[in-house]
Amino acid sequence: MIRILQGEGAAALVTALESRRSHFADVVPMVRRIVDEVRSDGDAALRKYARRFDGLEPKHKFVVSKAEMDAAWDSMPADLRSSVRLAAANIRRFGEWQKPKPWRRAVDGIVFGQLVRPLKSAGCYVPAGRFPLLSTLLMTVIPAQVAGVENIRVVSPRPSRQMLGTAAMLGAREFYRIGGAQAIAALAYGTETIPPVDKIVGPGNSYVTAAKMLVSSDCAIDMLSGPTETVIVSRKGNPAFIAADLKAQAEHDPQALPVFITTSENLAFSVAAELEHGGLVPLRKNAIASKAVQRYGAVLIASSKKQAFAWANRIAPEHITVEKGDLGQVRNAGSIFVGDYSVQAAGDYACGPNHVLPTSGGARFRGGLSVLDFVKLITLQEVSPKGLQRIAPDVMRLAETEGLRAHADSVRARCAHA
């Protein structure tokens, strides 16, 4: 039974959710040992842990060949191949629109500008534990390709035939049959088989997240991912639609967070009833979703729209659905879905915007994975003699105020020859 809270009870839950953190602290000691061993022993440690945790047989190599990926693609049903192509095309188009542009401006003898340069290499982690997430392969590899990353390395434990086929369709050149903390360590530090990368992206379980945290001082990462989260804010939405989205996101993980916020008591109880008993698959028959709803789910009744969105922004959820007129109320969210028909599952697969999104309050300071994660914005300045003369007094004054005499002298030397 989902909780229905209002007043002090609802406020207390929001406060608890606002201070939530990724749940991986308990595994850090074990993950540290794995990371250190892979860093020092390379492939030997990687194979040891791949055999222990992922069931990698001695006859299997880490490296998945192009022939194996191509064969997997050829064996996929035509309708699935069509769906994968459609999703890929939409994600790629959105990435192209999103890609930052270089620019230059000239003002009073100084040319300013911005260059856009791709990372040299990236590692894409694709979970394949509870579910084979083809969509995560698309959502991590395609933005890197759009950015122009030269070396894209995919890692995934026990990849399905569909996963390998999708990798073939994307033109992936490097795919490694490994996962967990050991895969993160291999991407960060390299082994005899796997070269290191500049940045690691993609969600994973607590072991993967802890490993990303541990390597982040040596290798860039996108974010520390936790269980899936969704918040829906509505006062007049369709109860069946709202309940369906809550249930859909809850089935990702028993620790997923599904929350509905409304100012309407009637809608609150209607959604709770629909969540409990409605839909083609009742909640009681979806074990993962049922656990998440019972443990972490809630319907919160707010006294006003202002309070409803204050709560939503404090929670800073991974996904949020709002009514069209309320879009301007959203300040903190990984991805926004507007209106009754913007089903969150469409965003998970095929709309185009990325589904690798911040959790555990991370939406307070960043958005979802994007092309921007795979490029560097490098500033430039080209100063003419006249431009330098114009700003030289101010530059020298500021440098000398800071006690950096050599800085001031480097400007003074040029002004003498201008």
N, C-alpha and C positions, 0 to 999 in steps of 0.2 A: 504494500500500500504506500503510495507516494505521500509525503508530508505536505500539508497545506498550512502555511504559517502567515501570520500578519502581526503587526505591532512589534512588540519587543522581541518576540520569537524570530520574526523575519529579519529584523535588524541585527540580531545576534548571529544569525547564520551568515548574513552578508559580511559582517566583520570577520568571521572565521574564514570565509572564502577569500576575502581580500588579503589575508596573511598566509594563504596556502603556499606551499613550495613544492618543487619536484621531489618525488619520493624515491631517492636513490642513495641516500646517505648510508644505509645499512650494508650496501654491497660494495662500497668504495674500497675497503681493505682487500677484498678478493680481486676486484677489478685492477687495483694497483699492481698486484702480483702478476696478473696476466699481462698487463701492458708492459711492465718491466721485463718480463721473460721474453715476450715477442720482440721487444726492442733490442735485447741482448743476443737472443738465440735465433731470431729470424724464422725461416721456414720450418725448422724443427719444432719450435714452440707453436707455430701456427697450425701445423698438422696435428700436433698433440691435442690442442684444444678443439680443433675442428672435428676430430674423431670423437672426443669426449662429449662435446655439447651438441654437435650437429649431425653426428652419425656418418661423417665422411669416411667412406671405405678406402682402404689402401690403394685399390685399383683406380680410384678417381683422382684426377689432377685438380689443383686449384683452378687452373685456367680453363675456361669454357671456350672451345674453339668456335671459329666462325661457322664451320660446317655444321656443328651441333645446333647453333642458334638458327641458322638458315633452315635446317631440317625441321626444327620446332615450328618455325613460322609456316612452312609449307603444310604442316600437319594440322594447323589450327583451322576450325570451321570457317567458312567464308564469311558468315554473318559476324563472327567475333572479330575477324580481321578488319571488316568494314567499320565496326564500332571503335576499334583501337585507332584506326586511321582518322576517324572523325574527331575523336578526343584529342589526338596528337595535333591535328591541324588547328583546332581551336586554341590549344595551349600555345602552340607556336605563334599563331597570329597575335594573341594577347601579349606574348613576350616581345614580339617585334614592335608593337605599339608602346610597350613599356621601356624599351631600351633607351638609355640616355644618349643625348647627342653632344658631340663636341661643339664648342663655340669660341669666338674671339670678339673682343670689343676694343676699340681704340679711344682713349680719352686723354687729351692734353699731353701728347707725347709718350704715353704708356699704353702698350697693348697688353690686355689681360685675356686670359682664356682658360679653357678646360679641355683636356684630352681624355678620351675614354679608351682604356686598354684592358683587354680580357686577362684573367688569370691564366697562367701557363697550364695548370692542371687542377683537377677537382675530383674528389671521391664522392660517389653517390651511394649512400647506404639504403638498401631496400629491404624492409622487413619481410620475412616469409615464414613466420611462426604460426600464429593462429589463422591468419588469412594470407594468401599470396597476393600482395598489393601491386598489381600491374599499374594501377593509377599512380602510385608513388614513383615507380620507374619513369613514367612519362613526366611527372611533375618535377623531378630532379634533373633528369638528363636534358630535356628540351630547353629549359632556360639557360643551361650551361652551353648548349649548342648555339642558341641564339646570340649569346654573349660573345661567342668566338673562342671558347676554351679549346685548346688544342688537344689535350690529353684528358679524357674523361674515363675514370675507372669506376666500374660498378661492382659492388659486393653485395651478395645476398646468400644466406644459408639455404640449402635445399631448394634451389630455384625450380619452380614448376615449368612444365613444357610451355605454358602460355607466357610465363615470364621471359623465358629464353627467346621465344618467338617474337615477343614485343621488342626485346633488345635488338634482334636482327632487323626488324622493321625500322627502328631508330638509327640503324647504322652504327651501333655500339661496337667499338673495336677491342675493348678490354672488359671482360666480365669474369669475376672470380667467385668461385663457389665456397664462400666463407661468410661468417657472420659473427655477431656478438662483439664483446670487448676486444677479442683478438683481431677482428677485421679492422676495427678503428685504429688499433695500435699499428697494424701493418700499413694502413693508409698514411698514418702520421709519420712513421719513422722509416718505412720501407723494409723489405726483406730481399732475399736473393731473387725471388720471383716477382714481387710486387714493388714497383717504384713508389716513393713517397709523393704526396700531393700537397698543393698549397692550401687547400680548404676542403673540409669534409661537411657534407650536407645530408639531410634526411633524418627521419624519426626512427626511434627504436625503443626497446624495453629499458628497464632501469640499468642494466649492465652496459648497454650501448651509451646511454645518457651519461653514466658515471665515467665511462672511458673518454667520451668527448670532452667532459670537463677536465679530466686529468691531462689530456694532450693539448689543451687549448692554448697553453703558453708556448708551444712549439709549432702548432699547426692551427690555422684559422678554422672556426666552426660557424655554423649558421645560428643555432640556438640549442638550448637544453629542453628537450621535449618531454612532456608528461602525458597523462591520460587525456583523452578527448574531452572537450567541453562545449556545451551549447547553452546559450541563453536566448529565449524568445520573449519579446516584450510586445504585448498586444492587449487592447481592450475590446475588440470586436471581431477578432479573427475566427476562422473555422476551427472548431475544437478537434475535428478529425485530422486536419492538416497539422495542427500544432502538436498533437500527441504523436503523430507519425514521425515528425522530425525529431522529437525528443527520444523516441524509441530507436530511431535509426542511428543517431549518434551514440546512444547508450550501448548499442551492441558491439562497438569497437573494443570495449574493455570493461571488466567488472568494476573498475575504479573511475569510469567516465562520469562526467558531471552534467546532468540534464536539469535545467532550471527554467521554469516559466514564471514570468512576472506580469501582473495585470492589476488594473484598478477595479475590475469587475468580479464580484464574488460569484455571480452566476457562471461566468466563463471559467473561473478558476475550478469550480466543482465539475463543470462539464468536461474540461480537459482532463482532470484527474480520473473521471469515470471512463472517458474514452481511452486514456492511456492504459487503464487497468483491464478493460474488457473489449475495446474496439479493435478494428483492423483485421486484415486477413489472417494474421498470426497473432493471437492474444499474447500479452506480455508474459504470462505464466509459461508459454511454450518457447520462449526465447531466453535461455538460461542466463546468458551474459547480460543482456539488456535488463532482465529482471533484477539481477544482483545490483547493477549500477543504479537503477531507479530506487530500489529499496534502501540502499546504503547512502547514496549521495543525492538523489533526486529531490526536488522540492517545487512546490507551487507557492509563490510569494504574492500576497495581496497588498498592494501599496495604497497609500491614502491619496496619492495624486500622481499625475504623469511625471512631475518633477522628481518625486521620490523614487518612482519606478526607474527612471534613467540614472538617477544618482546611484542607486543600487547596481544597475547594470554596468556602469562605468567603473565602479569600485571593484566589481568582480573581474572586469577586463577579460571577457571570454574569448576563446579561440574562434567560435562562430556566434553570430548574433543575427536574429531575424527581427525586423521592425516593420511597422506600417509605413507606407510611402511618405506621409506627412511628417514622420518622426525621424527621418534620416539625419537631420541636423542635430539631433540630441545625442548622437553616438560620438563619443570621444575616444574610447578605448575598446578595440576589438581587432581580432586577426583578420576576419573577413565578414562583410555585411551582406545580408540577404534581405531584399526589400519586397514586401507584399506576400500575399497568400500563395502565389504560384512559384515563388523563388525557393523551390525545395532545396534544402541543403545538400542532399545527395547529388544533385546536378552539379553543384560546385565541387563535390568530391571527385567527380569524374570528367565532365566534358564541357563545362561552360567556357573555361579558359583560364581564369584566375587560379592561382596556386592553392593547393590544399595542405601544403606543409606550412603550418601556422603556429604562432607562439601560444604557449599554454602557461599555466601556473602564474598568471598575472603578467606574463611577458609582453602582452599587448599594450601595456602602459608605455613601453619604450621602443617597440619595433612592430612592423607588419609581417606579413608572410614572406616565404621564400620568393625571390624574384630574380630577374635578370641582373638587378643591381648587386645581388650577392656574388656574382661571378665577374664583375668588372671593378677596375680601379679608376677613380676620377682624379686625374693628375692636373694640378693647376699650373699655369705658366704665366710669366710676365716678361715682356721685352721693353726695356726702358731706353728711350732716346736721350741724347745729351740734353736737349731742352727739357724733356720730362724730368730728368734727374735734377737739373737746376731748380725746377719748381718745387720739388719736395725735399731737397737736400737739407735745408735749415731745420725742418721738422724732424727728419730722420736723425740728424746729428744731435739735436737737442734731446730727443727721447733716448738715444743710445748713451749719451753722457749722463743723463739722469739716472740711468740704470747702472752706471759705472763701467760700461763696456766701451772703453776708449778706442779699441781697435776697430770696432764696428763703425764708429764715427769717422775714424781716419780713412777707412776703406771708401767712404763716400767723399771725404774731403780731397783725397788723391785724384779722384776722377773729375771733381769740379774744377780743380786747378788746370786740367787739360781740356775742358769742354769749350 
